[in-house]
Amino acid sequence: MTTSLQGKSVLVTGGGSGIGLAAALALAAEGCRVAIAGRRGELLAQAASQWRGATPILHQPCDVADLASVQRLVHWASEQFGQIDMLVNAAGVNIKNRMMANMQPEDWYRILAINATGVYHTMYAVLPQMRQRRDGLIINISSISGKRAAALGGVAYNASKFAMAALGISVANEEIPHNIRITTIYPGEVDTPILEHRPQPVSAERRAKMLQPEDVAAMIVAVAKLPPRAHVPELIIKPTTQEYV
């Protein structure tokens, strides 16, 4: 038996494109009240306009690397919805120069600040209200790069995704007494705008074999619809054609 998501309030970071946008649209289709956040306000507005349902998807600019910006976002979303039932952390970046030999320190700082510290910031800001209610769900979108430190992801991205995984698992264990569930999803290759930052252009043929953002969004919805007694700590989803090594 699954749980209805009708009326649940959801905050999605990285909601302007890719997995974040797909998650927002899928959760809105389930009857959730959804707000998306990201660094570019114009992109967020365009993304939100893709939803044609009766209840609009709300949007608010935010830099997850900045704690004050995140706290403003969470305060805003809490005022809009009354509370935040579910948080989806989908903000993430990568760079073209991914090897230790050609990566600059500022690249490392930026990737860790967004991919890892950004997740810490949003969880830090949202968890107090979830603890008070003794209820809440957080879904963090990591990557297979958080399980396998392959050259494809690169040094900084791999490290950020491993950090994200450890953060989610650690906090999930701490929050068991408060009935708060935290799930880390590890997608393989997904056809999203982050591919534009690959060292080499990705062919249309390769993109066609990748996961689509809605595939990951379907997993997010599936986890969200589980009854409160059920917790999925980790979930790996990859293209059928991609090896898991």
Helices and strands as residue ranges (DSSP letters): E 9-13, H 18-29, E 33-38, H 41-48, E 58-61, H 67-81, E 86-89, H 105-112, I 113-117, H 118-133, E 136-141, G 144-146, H 155-174, G 176-178, E 180-187, G 193-197, H 204-209, H 213-224, E 234-237
